[in-house]
Amino acid sequence: KYSKQKTMLFLVSIVLTFLALILIPCLFISRRLSVPLSFPNIRRFIKTAHDEEERNEKRGTNGEKEKRERMPKHVAIILDGNRRWAKKRGLETAEGHEAGARRVVELAKDFFTMGTKTVSLFAFSTENWARPEDEVNYLMAMFEKFLKSEIHCFQRNKVKLSFIGNRENISESLLSSIREAEEATKS
């Protein structure tokens, strides 16, 4: 009887060790990668990572081509939170909008560099027209300034600009800049 208890205790300790060493890290991997936890998925993940390392060692590459191939072909960015960001830092709303614009340009350049073909920006919704008039005017002036200052960069990098949405409340000056930018980058 004593030896059966020892054997059972030994088996339980093996099972607990297995759980601690294998399943807990797998749960972490699953959450981190948003992969449903199942043994085949975990096996596939481990196998894929191992195979990629072997392929890169054989080729003598760091996997840049593979990374570019896995990049999404289309990325959409919703510009939101610039006012909250500025307020949290004790800055003016305009400074938040400018920081957001600079950041989205950096992101778009990074995506294009990594092989993404299309970057869509959702920059101004119909609800934004209800904001204070001076803020709306500032945003429209910022859009126009951005188009004029970056047009040569777009042309040099063969970026095609397309503006989608309702244009009825947009000033004639900004509409003209939009048309010029679309025309200058259409080929």
CNS distance restraints for C-alpha pairs under 8 A (distance, minus, plus):
assign (resid   1 and name CA) (resid   5 and name CA) 6.48 0.50 0.50
assign (resid   2 and name CA) (resid   6 and name CA) 6.38 0.50 0.50
assign (resid   3 and name CA) (resid   7 and name CA) 6.10 0.50 0.50
assign (resid   4 and name CA) (resid   8 and name CA) 6.05 0.50 0.50
assign (resid   5 and name CA) (resid   9 and name CA) 6.00 0.50 0.50
assign (resid   6 and name CA) (resid  10 and name CA) 6.06 0.50 0.50
assign (resid   7 and name CA) (resid  11 and name CA) 6.23 0.50 0.50
assign (resid   8 and name CA) (resid  12 and name CA) 6.20 0.50 0.50
assign (resid   9 and name CA) (resid  13 and name CA) 6.17 0.50 0.50
assign (resid  10 and name CA) (resid  14 and name CA) 6.31 0.50 0.50
assign (resid  11 and name CA) (resid  15 and name CA) 6.28 0.50 0.50
assign (resid  12 and name CA) (resid  16 and name CA) 6.15 0.50 0.50
assign (resid  13 and name CA) (resid  17 and name CA) 6.03 0.50 0.50
assign (resid  14 and name CA) (resid  18 and name CA) 6.13 0.50 0.50
assign (resid  15 and name CA) (resid  19 and name CA) 6.23 0.50 0.50
assign (resid  16 and name CA) (resid  20 and name CA) 6.12 0.50 0.50
assign (resid  17 and name CA) (resid  21 and name CA) 5.99 0.50 0.50
assign (resid  18 and name CA) (resid  22 and name CA) 5.64 0.50 0.50
assign (resid  18 and name CA) (resid  23 and name CA) 7.25 0.50 0.50
assign (resid  19 and name CA) (resid  23 and name CA) 4.99 0.50 0.50
assign (resid  19 and name CA) (resid  24 and name CA) 6.44 0.50 0.50
assign (resid  20 and name CA) (resid  24 and name CA) 5.60 0.50 0.50
assign (resid  20 and name CA) (resid  25 and name CA) 7.87 0.50 0.50
assign (resid  21 and name CA) (resid  25 and name CA) 6.92 0.50 0.50
assign (resid  22 and name CA) (resid  26 and name CA) 6.33 0.50 0.50
assign (resid  23 and name CA) (resid  27 and name CA) 6.12 0.50 0.50
assign (resid  24 and name CA) (resid  28 and name CA) 6.45 0.50 0.50
assign (resid  25 and name CA) (resid  29 and name CA) 6.21 0.50 0.50
assign (resid  26 and name CA) (resid  30 and name CA) 5.97 0.50 0.50
assign (resid  26 and name CA) (resid  37 and name CA) 7.63 0.50 0.50
assign (resid  26 and name CA) (resid  42 and name CA) 6.90 0.50 0.50
assign (resid  27 and name CA) (resid  31 and name CA) 6.21 0.50 0.50
assign (resid  27 and name CA) (resid  37 and name CA) 6.76 0.50 0.50
assign (resid  28 and name CA) (resid  32 and name CA) 6.09 0.50 0.50
assign (resid  29 and name CA) (resid  33 and name CA) 6.05 0.50 0.50
assign (resid  29 and name CA) (resid  35 and name CA) 7.95 0.50 0.50
assign (resid  30 and name CA) (resid  34 and name CA) 5.64 0.50 0.50
assign (resid  30 and name CA) (resid  35 and name CA) 4.84 0.50 0.50
assign (resid  30 and name CA) (resid  36 and name CA) 6.22 0.50 0.50
assign (resid  30 and name CA) (resid  37 and name CA) 5.72 0.50 0.50
assign (resid  30 and name CA) (resid  42 and name CA) 7.77 0.50 0.50
assign (resid  31 and name CA) (resid  35 and name CA) 6.65 0.50 0.50
assign (resid  31 and name CA) (resid  36 and name CA) 7.98 0.50 0.50
assign (resid  35 and name CA) (resid  41 and name CA) 7.41 0.50 0.50
assign (resid  36 and name CA) (resid  41 and name CA) 7.30 0.50 0.50
assign (resid  37 and name CA) (resid  41 and name CA) 6.80 0.50 0.50
assign (resid  37 and name CA) (resid  42 and name CA) 7.12 0.50 0.50
assign (resid  38 and name CA) (resid  42 and name CA) 6.32 0.50 0.50
assign (resid  39 and name CA) (resid  43 and name CA) 6.07 0.50 0.50
assign (resid  40 and name CA) (resid  44 and name CA) 6.00 0.50 0.50
assign (resid  41 and name CA) (resid  45 and name CA) 6.08 0.50 0.50
assign (resid  42 and name CA) (resid  46 and name CA) 6.19 0.50 0.50
assign (resid  43 and name CA) (resid  47 and name CA) 5.97 0.50 0.50
assign (resid  44 and name CA) (resid  48 and name CA) 5.90 0.50 0.50
assign (resid  45 and name CA) (resid  49 and name CA) 6.19 0.50 0.50
assign (resid  46 and name CA) (resid  50 and name CA) 6.15 0.50 0.50
assign (resid  47 and name CA) (resid  51 and name CA) 5.99 0.50 0.50
assign (resid  48 and name CA) (resid  52 and name CA) 6.07 0.50 0.50
assign (resid  49 and name CA) (resid  53 and name CA) 6.35 0.50 0.50
assign (resid  50 and name CA) (resid  54 and name CA) 6.34 0.50 0.50
assign (resid  51 and name CA) (resid  55 and name CA) 6.13 0.50 0.50
assign (resid  52 and name CA) (resid  56 and name CA) 6.13 0.50 0.50
assign (resid  53 and name CA) (resid  57 and name CA) 6.16 0.50 0.50
assign (resid  54 and name CA) (resid  58 and name CA) 6.22 0.50 0.50
assign (resid  55 and name CA) (resid  59 and name CA) 6.20 0.50 0.50
assign (resid  56 and name CA) (resid  60 and name CA) 5.63 0.50 0.50
assign (resid  56 and name CA) (resid  61 and name CA) 5.06 0.50 0.50
assign (resid  56 and name CA) (resid  62 and name CA) 6.00 0.50 0.50
assign (resid  56 and name CA) (resid  63 and name CA) 6.02 0.50 0.50
assign (resid  57 and name CA) (resid  61 and name CA) 6.72 0.50 0.50
assign (resid  63 and name CA) (resid  67 and name CA) 6.16 0.50 0.50
assign (resid  64 and name CA) (resid  68 and name CA) 6.23 0.50 0.50
assign (resid  65 and name CA) (resid  69 and name CA) 6.24 0.50 0.50
assign (resid  66 and name CA) (resid  70 and name CA) 6.27 0.50 0.50
assign (resid  67 and name CA) (resid  71 and name CA) 6.39 0.50 0.50
assign (resid  67 and name CA) (resid 114 and name CA) 7.86 0.50 0.50
assign (resid  68 and name CA) (resid 114 and name CA) 5.46 0.50 0.50
assign (resid  68 and name CA) (resid 115 and name CA) 5.40 0.50 0.50
assign (resid  69 and name CA) (resid 115 and name CA) 7.37 0.50 0.50
assign (resid  71 and name CA) (resid 114 and name CA) 6.91 0.50 0.50
assign (resid  71 and name CA) (resid 115 and name CA) 6.44 0.50 0.50
assign (resid  71 and name CA) (resid 116 and name CA) 6.21 0.50 0.50
assign (resid  72 and name CA) (resid 115 and name CA) 7.99 0.50 0.50
assign (resid  72 and name CA) (resid 116 and name CA) 5.85 0.50 0.50
assign (resid  73 and name CA) (resid 115 and name CA) 7.31 0.50 0.50
assign (resid  73 and name CA) (resid 116 and name CA) 4.61 0.50 0.50
assign (resid  73 and name CA) (resid 117 and name CA) 5.21 0.50 0.50
assign (resid  73 and name CA) (resid 118 and name CA) 6.28 0.50 0.50
assign (resid  74 and name CA) (resid 116 and name CA) 6.09 0.50 0.50
assign (resid  74 and name CA) (resid 117 and name CA) 6.13 0.50 0.50
assign (resid  74 and name CA) (resid 118 and name CA) 4.60 0.50 0.50
assign (resid  74 and name CA) (resid 119 and name CA) 5.78 0.50 0.50
assign (resid  74 and name CA) (resid 120 and name CA) 7.58 0.50 0.50
assign (resid  75 and name CA) (resid 116 and name CA) 7.34 0.50 0.50
assign (resid  75 and name CA) (resid 118 and name CA) 6.33 0.50 0.50
assign (resid  75 and name CA) (resid 119 and name CA) 4.88 0.50 0.50
assign (resid  75 and name CA) (resid 120 and name CA) 6.26 0.50 0.50
assign (resid  76 and name CA) (resid 119 and name CA) 5.69 0.50 0.50
assign (resid  76 and name CA) (resid 120 and name CA) 4.53 0.50 0.50
assign (resid  76 and name CA) (resid 121 and name CA) 5.88 0.50 0.50
assign (resid  76 and name CA) (resid 122 and name CA) 7.56 0.50 0.50
assign (resid  77 and name CA) (resid 119 and name CA) 7.45 0.50 0.50
assign (resid  77 and name CA) (resid 120 and name CA) 6.13 0.50 0.50
assign (resid  77 and name CA) (resid 121 and name CA) 4.96 0.50 0.50
assign (resid  77 and name CA) (resid 122 and name CA) 6.26 0.50 0.50
assign (resid  78 and name CA) (resid 121 and name CA) 5.94 0.50 0.50
assign (resid  78 and name CA) (resid 122 and name CA) 4.76 0.50 0.50
assign (resid  78 and name CA) (resid 123 and name CA) 6.54 0.50 0.50
assign (resid  79 and name CA) (resid 100 and name CA) 7.36 0.50 0.50
assign (resid  79 and name CA) (resid 121 and name CA) 7.10 0.50 0.50
assign (resid  79 and name CA) (resid 122 and name CA) 6.06 0.50 0.50
assign (resid  79 and name CA) (resid 123 and name CA) 5.36 0.50 0.50
assign (resid  79 and name CA) (resid 124 and name CA) 7.94 0.50 0.50
assign (resid  81 and name CA) (resid  85 and name CA) 5.95 0.50 0.50
assign (resid  82 and name CA) (resid  86 and name CA) 6.18 0.50 0.50
assign (resid  82 and name CA) (resid  93 and name CA) 7.34 0.50 0.50
assign (resid  82 and name CA) (resid  96 and name CA) 4.70 0.50 0.50
assign (resid  82 and name CA) (resid  97 and name CA) 5.29 0.50 0.50
assign (resid  82 and name CA) (resid  99 and name CA) 7.64 0.50 0.50
assign (resid  82 and name CA) (resid 100 and name CA) 5.96 0.50 0.50
assign (resid  83 and name CA) (resid  87 and name CA) 6.08 0.50 0.50
assign (resid  83 and name CA) (resid  93 and name CA) 5.12 0.50 0.50
assign (resid  83 and name CA) (resid  94 and name CA) 7.91 0.50 0.50
assign (resid  83 and name CA) (resid  96 and name CA) 5.60 0.50 0.50
assign (resid  83 and name CA) (resid  97 and name CA) 6.90 0.50 0.50
assign (resid  84 and name CA) (resid  88 and name CA) 6.05 0.50 0.50
assign (resid  84 and name CA) (resid  96 and name CA) 7.93 0.50 0.50
assign (resid  85 and name CA) (resid  89 and name CA) 6.55 0.50 0.50
assign (resid  85 and name CA) (resid  96 and name CA) 6.23 0.50 0.50
assign (resid  86 and name CA) (resid  90 and name CA) 6.14 0.50 0.50
assign (resid  86 and name CA) (resid  91 and name CA) 4.75 0.50 0.50
assign (resid  86 and name CA) (resid  92 and name CA) 6.12 0.50 0.50
assign (resid  86 and name CA) (resid  93 and name CA) 5.78 0.50 0.50
assign (resid  86 and name CA) (resid  95 and name CA) 6.60 0.50 0.50
assign (resid  86 and name CA) (resid  96 and name CA) 4.56 0.50 0.50
assign (resid  87 and name CA) (resid  91 and name CA) 5.67 0.50 0.50
assign (resid  87 and name CA) (resid  92 and name CA) 6.97 0.50 0.50
assign (resid  87 and name CA) (resid  93 and name CA) 7.03 0.50 0.50
assign (resid  91 and name CA) (resid  95 and name CA) 6.33 0.50 0.50
assign (resid  91 and name CA) (resid  96 and name CA) 7.10 0.50 0.50
assign (resid  92 and name CA) (resid  96 and name CA) 6.74 0.50 0.50
assign (resid  93 and name CA) (resid  97 and name CA) 6.43 0.50 0.50
assign (resid  94 and name CA) (resid  98 and name CA) 6.19 0.50 0.50
assign (resid  94 and name CA) (resid 135 and name CA) 7.58 0.50 0.50
assign (resid  94 and name CA) (resid 138 and name CA) 7.43 0.50 0.50
assign (resid  95 and name CA) (resid  99 and name CA) 6.07 0.50 0.50
assign (resid  96 and name CA) (resid 100 and name CA) 6.10 0.50 0.50
assign (resid  97 and name CA) (resid 101 and name CA) 6.17 0.50 0.50
assign (resid  97 and name CA) (resid 139 and name CA) 7.67 0.50 0.50
assign (resid  98 and name CA) (resid 102 and name CA) 6.21 0.50 0.50
assign (resid  98 and name CA) (resid 142 and name CA) 7.93 0.50 0.50
assign (resid  99 and name CA) (resid 103 and name CA) 6.13 0.50 0.50
assign (resid 100 and name CA) (resid 104 and name CA) 6.15 0.50 0.50
assign (resid 101 and name CA) (resid 105 and name CA) 6.33 0.50 0.50
assign (resid 102 and name CA) (resid 106 and name CA) 6.40 0.50 0.50
assign (resid 103 and name CA) (resid 107 and name CA) 6.19 0.50 0.50
assign (resid 104 and name CA) (resid 108 and name CA) 6.03 0.50 0.50
assign (resid 105 and name CA) (resid 109 and name CA) 6.20 0.50 0.50
assign (resid 106 and name CA) (resid 110 and name CA) 6.21 0.50 0.50
assign (resid 107 and name CA) (resid 111 and name CA) 6.14 0.50 0.50
assign (resid 108 and name CA) (resid 112 and name CA) 6.18 0.50 0.50
assign (resid 108 and name CA) (resid 119 and name CA) 6.51 0.50 0.50
assign (resid 109 and name CA) (resid 113 and name CA) 6.06 0.50 0.50
assign (resid 110 and name CA) (resid 114 and name CA) 6.21 0.50 0.50
assign (resid 111 and name CA) (resid 115 and name CA) 6.41 0.50 0.50
assign (resid 111 and name CA) (resid 116 and name CA) 5.26 0.50 0.50
assign (resid 111 and name CA) (resid 119 and name CA) 7.74 0.50 0.50
assign (resid 112 and name CA) (resid 116 and name CA) 4.95 0.50 0.50
assign (resid 112 and name CA) (resid 117 and name CA) 6.34 0.50 0.50
assign (resid 112 and name CA) (resid 118 and name CA) 7.86 0.50 0.50
assign (resid 124 and name CA) (resid 128 and name CA) 6.21 0.50 0.50
assign (resid 125 and name CA) (resid 129 and name CA) 7.50 0.50 0.50
assign (resid 126 and name CA) (resid 130 and name CA) 7.96 0.50 0.50
assign (resid 127 and name CA) (resid 131 and name CA) 7.75 0.50 0.50
assign (resid 128 and name CA) (resid 136 and name CA) 7.44 0.50 0.50
assign (resid 129 and name CA) (resid 136 and name CA) 6.62 0.50 0.50
assign (resid 131 and name CA) (resid 135 and name CA) 6.67 0.50 0.50
assign (resid 131 and name CA) (resid 136 and name CA) 6.42 0.50 0.50
assign (resid 132 and name CA) (resid 136 and name CA) 6.42 0.50 0.50
assign (resid 133 and name CA) (resid 137 and name CA) 6.05 0.50 0.50
assign (resid 134 and name CA) (resid 138 and name CA) 6.03 0.50 0.50
assign (resid 135 and name CA) (resid 139 and name CA) 6.19 0.50 0.50
assign (resid 136 and name CA) (resid 140 and name CA) 6.24 0.50 0.50
assign (resid 137 and name CA) (resid 141 and name CA) 6.14 0.50 0.50
assign (resid 138 and name CA) (resid 142 and name CA) 6.04 0.50 0.50
assign (resid 139 and name CA) (resid 143 and name CA) 6.17 0.50 0.50
assign (resid 140 and name CA) (resid 144 and name CA) 6.29 0.50 0.50
assign (resid 140 and name CA) (resid 170 and name CA) 7.91 0.50 0.50
assign (resid 140 and name CA) (resid 174 and name CA) 7.14 0.50 0.50
assign (resid 141 and name CA) (resid 145 and name CA) 6.06 0.50 0.50
assign (resid 141 and name CA) (resid 174 and name CA) 7.72 0.50 0.50
assign (resid 142 and name CA) (resid 146 and name CA) 5.98 0.50 0.50
assign (resid 143 and name CA) (resid 147 and name CA) 6.20 0.50 0.50
assign (resid 143 and name CA) (resid 174 and name CA) 7.77 0.50 0.50
assign (resid 144 and name CA) (resid 148 and name CA) 6.30 0.50 0.50
assign (resid 144 and name CA) (resid 174 and name CA) 5.58 0.50 0.50
assign (resid 144 and name CA) (resid 177 and name CA) 6.39 0.50 0.50
assign (resid 144 and name CA) (resid 178 and name CA) 7.84 0.50 0.50
assign (resid 145 and name CA) (resid 149 and name CA) 6.07 0.50 0.50
assign (resid 146 and name CA) (resid 150 and name CA) 5.92 0.50 0.50
assign (resid 147 and name CA) (resid 151 and name CA) 5.79 0.50 0.50
assign (resid 147 and name CA) (resid 177 and name CA) 6.88 0.50 0.50
assign (resid 147 and name CA) (resid 178 and name CA) 7.45 0.50 0.50
assign (resid 147 and name CA) (resid 181 and name CA) 6.83 0.50 0.50
assign (resid 148 and name CA) (resid 177 and name CA) 7.21 0.50 0.50
assign (resid 148 and name CA) (resid 181 and name CA) 7.98 0.50 0.50
assign (resid 150 and name CA) (resid 154 and name CA) 6.31 0.50 0.50
assign (resid 151 and name CA) (resid 155 and name CA) 6.25 0.50 0.50
assign (resid 151 and name CA) (resid 181 and name CA) 6.55 0.50 0.50
assign (resid 151 and name CA) (resid 184 and name CA) 7.84 0.50 0.50
assign (resid 152 and name CA) (resid 156 and name CA) 5.98 0.50 0.50
assign (resid 153 and name CA) (resid 157 and name CA) 6.15 0.50 0.50
assign (resid 154 and name CA) (resid 158 and name CA) 5.94 0.50 0.50
assign (resid 154 and name CA) (resid 159 and name CA) 4.84 0.50 0.50
assign (resid 154 and name CA) (resid 160 and name CA) 7.22 0.50 0.50
assign (resid 154 and name CA) (resid 185 and name CA) 6.98 0.50 0.50
assign (resid 155 and name CA) (resid 159 and name CA) 6.09 0.50 0.50
assign (resid 155 and name CA) (resid 160 and name CA) 7.87 0.50 0.50
assign (resid 155 and name CA) (resid 184 and name CA) 7.22 0.50 0.50
assign (resid 155 and name CA) (resid 185 and name CA) 5.81 0.50 0.50
assign (resid 158 and name CA) (resid 185 and name CA) 7.07 0.50 0.50
assign (resid 158 and name CA) (resid 187 and name CA) 7.81 0.50 0.50
assign (resid 159 and name CA) (resid 185 and name CA) 6.40 0.50 0.50
assign (resid 160 and name CA) (resid 182 and name CA) 7.13 0.50 0.50
assign (resid 160 and name CA) (resid 185 and name CA) 4.77 0.50 0.50
assign (resid 160 and name CA) (resid 186 and name CA) 5.44 0.50 0.50
assign (resid 160 and name CA) (resid 187 and name CA) 7.18 0.50 0.50
assign (resid 161 and name CA) (resid 181 and name CA) 6.70 0.50 0.50
assign (resid 161 and name CA) (resid 182 and name CA) 5.28 0.50 0.50
assign (resid 161 and name CA) (resid 185 and name CA) 6.04 0.50 0.50
assign (resid 161 and name CA) (resid 186 and name CA) 7.06 0.50 0.50
assign (resid 162 and name CA) (resid 182 and name CA) 5.94 0.50 0.50
assign (resid 163 and name CA) (resid 178 and name CA) 7.39 0.50 0.50
assign (resid 163 and name CA) (resid 182 and name CA) 7.70 0.50 0.50
assign (resid 167 and name CA) (resid 175 and name CA) 7.68 0.50 0.50
assign (resid 170 and name CA) (resid 174 and name CA) 6.58 0.50 0.50
assign (resid 170 and name CA) (resid 175 and name CA) 6.42 0.50 0.50
assign (resid 171 and name CA) (resid 175 and name CA) 6.15 0.50 0.50
assign (resid 172 and name CA) (resid 176 and name CA) 6.01 0.50 0.50
assign (resid 173 and name CA) (resid 177 and name CA) 6.44 0.50 0.50
assign (resid 174 and name CA) (resid 178 and name CA) 6.12 0.50 0.50
assign (resid 175 and name CA) (resid 179 and name CA) 6.17 0.50 0.50
assign (resid 176 and name CA) (resid 180 and name CA) 6.14 0.50 0.50
assign (resid 177 and name CA) (resid 181 and name CA) 6.06 0.50 0.50
assign (resid 178 and name CA) (resid 182 and name CA) 6.14 0.50 0.50
assign (resid 179 and name CA) (resid 183 and name CA) 6.06 0.50 0.50
assign (resid 180 and name CA) (resid 184 and name CA) 5.95 0.50 0.50
assign (resid 181 and name CA) (resid 185 and name CA) 6.15 0.50 0.50
assign (resid 182 and name CA) (resid 186 and name CA) 5.85 0.50 0.50
